[in-house]
Amino acid sequence: MEPVSLLTAIDCTAHIHLIVGSNPLAAARCAKSLQVGAKPLLIAPETAELHYALQKRIEGGEVEWLKKSFEESDALSLGREEIGGVVDAVFVTYGPRDPLNAETVLKSYAVQSSTAASHDHTRNSPSAVQKRGRIVLAGSGPGHPDLLTRATHKAILSADLILADKLVPSGVLDLIPRRTPVHIARKFPGNAEQAQEELLSLALEGVKSGKTVLRLKQGDPYIYGRGGEEYEFFRKEGYEKDICVLPGITSALSAPMFATIPATQRGVSDQVLICTGTGRKGKPSTPPEYVPTRTVVFLMALHRIEALVKDLTTWDSADAKVFLPSENGKEVLDKTRKLWPSSTPCAVIERASCPDQRVIRTTLEFVANAIESEGSRPPGLLVVGKSCEALMKGDPARKWIVEEGFSGLEFDEFPGVEELVIGDQLNAGKIEA
């Protein structure tokens, strides 16, 4: 039996769905509309920064992009002729690429759900007792929604407000209930600090108003996810007892596995080092020295791959220069750090566990040229060490090898996340069979 999308829950063959926005959530909505047979129309200004998955679907002719801002008449004129031009469904997304007012969309419809109105009346009633707010810091894993923890999935379903990092994959965002407000981080080069401050401000406002706020992060919140900084922020604001931190599967360890690279292997690698390729405020981090039995995983490094390789393989890189103390005041270059051989195997792994996963197998000598030639597909990471060829040998006749696609979770005979949750509810007696 074909799986039915929980997004629409009906047969949508030939229906027209209006998706307003251009962020990862918009990409997820388009994917689900296509899955159930609908025609998605994307509305976003021509200047909007489209999510990678959206670009791919538009270029492939699956999604039509109307390069404009949303207007009230769109919901009543872009639909099927047989129902008077009214679109069958409208999905509004929020994020840095979509600075629109959701009320503009809602005004296009004259009827509101009486259930929702009653719910809002209860929540806004002066006699209602305001519940205490709560903040959840959770990791969304490397990409595939099946790699979420059960705890994080439950948090997604129960949160009153979700504040997601920019690179949280569309497959995870697609699990968010339609009526849950979502804000995607406005992070781009030069705006990271301001975007972080905005997220913290929105989260604090939500917690103060009694909401359960989910800070949804890529990977694990405590592995270069600023989870510790956010914990400290809310603790200083007096919410230490209202913080819940949920782990996520970090791409630093799972991405190599999906590329058939064992982080540790007897006789090859007996240690793993996780590094950032970009330090605080964009400054280069201190490069690790060469250890023959070490596997190093670099996160946030591909945008400066040429400089990173120079840091690893030379002493006099402008970013990695270290000088020893000198009595005569002259600079003496420190050459005690062991350098990485340029022939060291490495691999670039992008969009790990997503359908468009890509692996580039090469060496430090050619990795910068490989990325320049093949282009970038963020998010990605770099794995360096002999473990890169422990199970998959390179081709001596080629400078690099490119592998496309992901097929590591093909377990259709196993129940999915939704079925597991329903099973838990049945066992707990919360619902009847």
Secondary structure, DSSP 8 states (H G I E B T S, - for coil): -----TTT-S--TT-EEEEE--SHHHHHHHHHHHHTT-EEEEEE-TT----HHHHHHHHTTSSEEEES---TTHHHHSS-GGGTT--SEEEE--BTTB---HHHHHTT-S---HHHHHHHHHHH-TTS-----EEEEEE-BSS-GGGS-HHHHHHHHH-SEEEE-TTS-HHHHTTS-TTS-EEE----TT-HHHHHHHHHHHHHHHHHTT-EEEEEESB-TTSSS-HHHHHHHHHHTT-GGGEEEE----HHHHHHHHTT--SSBTTTBSEEEEEESS-GGG---------TTEEEEEES-GGGHHHHHHHHH-S--TTT--EE--TTS--EE---S----TT-EEEEEESTTSTT-EEEEEETTTHHHHHHHH---SSEEEEESGGGGTSS---TTSS-EEEE---S---TTS--HHHHHHHHHHHTTSS--
